[in-house]
Amino acid sequence: MTTGPKGSLKKRVFSAGAWSVAQLTTNYTFRLASNLVMTRLLVPEAFGIMALISAILAAFTLFSDIGLARSVIRDPDGEDPHYLRVAWTVQVVRSFYVMAGVLLSALGVWLLAPSLAPVGTIYADERLPGLLALVSLAPLLQGLSSTNRFVAQRKFKNARLFATALCTQISAISMQITLALIWPTVWALLFGLLTRYVVGGFLSHIVFEGPTMRFRWDKAIVSRLWKFGKFLMASSSLTFAANYADRFILASLLGSGGFGLYAISQIWSEAAKTLVNRLATQVGFPAIGEVIRTRPNEVARLFKRFQRIIDLYCVLAFLALYLFGPYLIDILYSTEYSEAGNYLSLMSLALLTIRFETINTLILNLGNSKFMMLVSGIRAASMLIFLPLGYNILGVPGAILAVGLNPLSSFPYTFQLIRPVLGTSYTVWQAVWVVATIATASLAYATY
């Protein structure tokens, strides 16, 4: 039996938001600090290899994603023990499919790369098949994690999420630095990644309140999960193309060292963008979900207040990265990484487009999961067209601009959906933001 939430929504949202910011700040402080250490122990191509491996892992993860976390957060029975155990069973079954996909990709690289991979690129690295085979354990370890962690998000218990993430990260970083000191190769990065999944999975079963996980199957619950998640799975597959195509395409166009520099700059860019995603998923999505369930007439007002905070952050983060990104890279890294600073300056434009993710989250919370599939499809098609085109015309800067501006491609469709919910005047303001972002991108390239 579940109990009602304690405290006002405003108080719980601010508390959850504070913990999410603390978690993200701590996470990236440790991550970036460890990155600085690892760049002094490993050569740039090691980071390029790991970026490609992470992209392949993400591909199979997204191809099978049916939005279990979102289902638990928004479903009226999301705190019921039987529901959580069925969701966990589905999660474990899914993890075996992801594991099999990664193993097949390792086999494919082993068989085809010697004859097809461009010489000097990441694909031609003879270590790649073995690394992929080992990283296939990651989805299985993640699949065994308790679904009680989703309930913690639903109930704004972000302090526990913070503590778990911190312990997990410290363990992973300690492992990779220790191994790199003894064995300075890309394998140190991989074992650090696996450590994160082992520790995180273990802690999820002992830190978060809820039932002990057991295998349970219920056709009615599975049907509900599938009904909501089927469009999300299609959406996630297309999201992969929209969000990770740059890794796969540039890995074949740039040398292993050049792709490593691109990966380094992405680490800093992602640090800024992840805060928006974290607030949207761990604070905005649960909060809007509760408002929809309890007082739907206030959805528009509360969302606009939340969006104003996000917009202010995005503008400030963009200015900081654009103006100071190159200096940051020059100060913290050796001269062989200096070009990453120029890449980072252009990547900052993505901060002006990531703010649209909160609008997508609003529409998804209203139950329109088909919407996300169509948005992801539009973005995937745009990425596959404009990324190669941008690279062929403008080189790496053109590719970076195509990646950063890609979320704008779905706005005409989103425009039609948010107008009934948020009003015409607010929707027009979103169009003004789009035009201003494109103008800013043109100026940024002209001064590159």
Sequence and secondary structure as in RCSB ss.txt:
>XXXX:A:sequence
MTTGPKGSLKKRVFSAGAWSVAQLTTNYTFRLASNLVMTRLLVPEAFGIMALISAILAAFTLFSDIGLARSVIRD
PDGEDPHYLRVAWTVQVVRSFYVMAGVLLSALGVWLLAPSLAPVGTIYADERLPGLLALVSLAPLLQGLSSTNRF
VAQRKFKNARLFATALCTQISAISMQITLALIWPTVWALLFGLLTRYVVGGFLSHIVFEGPTMRFRWDKAIVSRL
WKFGKFLMASSSLTFAANYADRFILASLLGSGGFGLYAISQIWSEAAKTLVNRLATQVGFPAIGEVIRTRPNEVA
RLFKRFQRIIDLYCVLAFLALYLFGPYLIDILYSTEYSEAGNYLSLMSLALLTIRFETINTLILNLGNSKFMMLV
SGIRAASMLIFLPLGYNILGVPGAILAVGLNPLSSFPYTFQLIRPVLGTSYTVWQAVWVVATIATASLAYATY
>XXXX:A:secstr
      S HHHHHHHHHHHHHHHHHHHHHHHHHHHHHHHTTS HHHHHHHHHHHHHHHHHHHHT   HHHHHHHS
TTTT HHHHHHHHHHHHHHHHHHHHHHHHHHHHHHHHHHHHS TTSGGG TTHHHHHHHHTHHHHHHHTS THHH
HHHHTT HHHHHHHHHHHHHHHHHHHHHHHHHS SHHHHHHHHHHHHHHHHHHHHHHS S        HHHHHHH
HHHHHHHHHHHHHHHHHHHHHHHHHHHHS HHHHHHHHHHHHHHHHHHHHHHHHIIIIIHHHHHHHHHH GGGHH
HHHHHHHHHHHHHHHHHHHHHHHHHHHHHHHHS GGGTHHHHHHHHHGGGGGTTTHHHHHHHHHHTT HHHHHHH
HHHHHHHHHHHHHHHHHHH HHHHHHHHHHGGGGGHHHHHHHHHHHH HHHHHHHHHHHHHHHHHHHHHHHT 
